[in-house]
Each structure stands twice: as C-alpha cells, then as structure tokens.
Amino acid sequence: MAYQLTFKRKAIKALQRISEPYYSNIMVAIDNLRDNPRPHGYKKLRGINAYRIRVGSYRVVYNVINDKLVITILSIGHRKDVYED
C-alpha cells in the first residue's frame, strides 16, 4: 500500500531553500516514506502527533494518517532549527 504525500506550505518553502546534494537526499527519503512511513531510525516526537526522520544534518517532521493512507510533511530543516516554531 502506497501512502499519498502532502506538504504544508512551510515545508515546501524550506525545501526550496535547501541546496544540492542535500535536496536530492531529502527528496529520496521523503519518497521512500510512501512505502514505509516508519522506516528504520524514525522517532515519535513528544508533545505533538508527529514523527521525524534524519537525512544527514537535516530532519523531516511528518504526520501519518493510517486510515486514509496520507503522510503530511510538516517541516523540513537543519537539525538545530527544525523544532523551533
């Protein structure tokens, strides 16, 4: 079962600011979430209903809705900045 990906506006803007080769690596990791929304190394975040994966020094924060097979990418950013709202 492949999940559908949706992106928050904040995540799209952050992704546009990331340069190569990080951009390509992040896009591959996000695309892999379609088949496995909880890959090896994922973490459940405390305080919000979300997960995160590591892609080098960057983090992808996302939400999974299992009954609708939807993954929403909430934010993408460098590890020192991604958790600040």
C-alpha positions in Angstrom: 0.0 0.0 0.0 1.5 3.3 -1.1 0.7 6.4 1.0 -0.1 9.7 -0.6 2.2 12.6 0.3 1.0 16.1 1.1 3.2 19.1 2.1 2.5 22.0 4.3 3.4 25.4 2.8 6.1 25.8 5.4 7.8 22.6 4.3 7.7 23.5 0.7 9.4 26.8 1.3 12.0 25.2 3.5 12.7 22.6 0.8 13.2 25.3 -1.8 16.0 26.9 0.3 18.0 23.6 0.6 20.9 23.2 -1.9 22.2 20.1 -3.6 23.2 17.4 -2.7 21.0 17.6 0.4 17.9 18.4 -1.6 18.1 15.2 -3.6 18.8 13.1 -0.5 15.8 14.6 1.3 13.5 14.0 -1.6 14.6 10.3 -1.9 13.9 9.9 1.9 10.5 11.5 1.6 9.6 9.4 -1.5 10.6 6.3 0.5 8.0 7.2 3.1 5.3 6.3 0.6 6.1 2.6 1.1 7.3 2.6 4.7 6.0 5.5 6.8 8.0 4.3 9.8 11.5 3.5 8.5 14.5 2.4 10.5 15.6 5.2 12.7 12.3 7.2 12.8 11.3 8.8 16.1 8.0 9.7 17.6 8.1 13.3 18.7 6.9 14.2 22.2 4.2 16.9 22.6 2.8 16.6 19.0 1.4 13.8 17.0 4.3 13.6 14.6 7.4 11.6 13.6 10.8 12.6 12.3 13.5 11.0 10.2 17.1 12.0 9.8 18.6 12.8 6.5 22.2 13.8 7.2 22.1 17.0 9.3 18.5 17.6 8.2 15.3 16.5 9.7 11.9 15.8 8.1 8.9 16.1 10.5 5.8 14.4 9.3 2.4 13.2 10.4 0.8 9.8 9.3 -2.9 9.2 8.9 -3.2 5.4 8.6 -6.9 5.1 7.8 -6.6 7.5 4.8 -3.1 6.4 3.8 -1.8 10.0 3.9 1.5 11.4 5.0 1.7 15.1 5.7 5.2 16.7 5.7 5.0 19.3 8.4 8.5 20.8 8.3 12.0 20.3 6.9 15.1 21.9 8.2 18.6 21.7 9.7 18.7 19.8 13.0 19.3 23.0 15.0 16.3 24.8 13.5 13.6 22.4 12.6 12.0 22.0 16.0 11.5 25.8 16.6 8.1 27.2 15.8 
